């Protein structure tokens, strides 16, 4: 038996080119593709982000230190006036001081969380990050990440610390300088 003749060539004399079907996922061959918004931008490096975080820590702790100093001064005055032999009065003063201390600690925690979430979600950069022209943006589009994703990013930054700081150190070795908190929130820190 003979093979049938090949099909005739289409107009133009060239055989049709094979076009593969679209894939659901095509991983990049080497590293990450550079998103269009990041052309000409550099990712914020580990040391620069660390110094920015230290500056933010100073910005947060100075007002808290003043509040704590006022509290200690007031507590010393209250405790000296309650220097009586009445144990009920001493216990009431002690419970009151513990309550005020817990209130201050709670407000400090809420203030710290609000500071990072607000700045990351709205402008993309905290006051410390602005010194180095760093911004937190969406990893795909370069847009702001918004408050909900900033909350996720902050919560994951706690996990970074609890995991022996590996999530923070990850920034130094990742091609896009993403820590675990950046990966979970799908964000990157860019400079410029």
Buried (B, 14 or more C-beta within 10 A) or exposed (E): EEEEEEEEEEEEEEEEEEEEEEEEEEEEEEEBEEBEBBEEBEBBBBEBBEBBBEBBEEEBEEEBEEBBEEBEEEBEEEEEEBEEEEEEEBEEBEEEBEEBBEEBEEEBEEEBBEBBBEBBBEBBBBBBBBBBEBBBBBBEEBEBBEEEBBBBBBBBBEEBEEEEEEBBBBBEEBEBBBBBBBBBBBBBBBBE
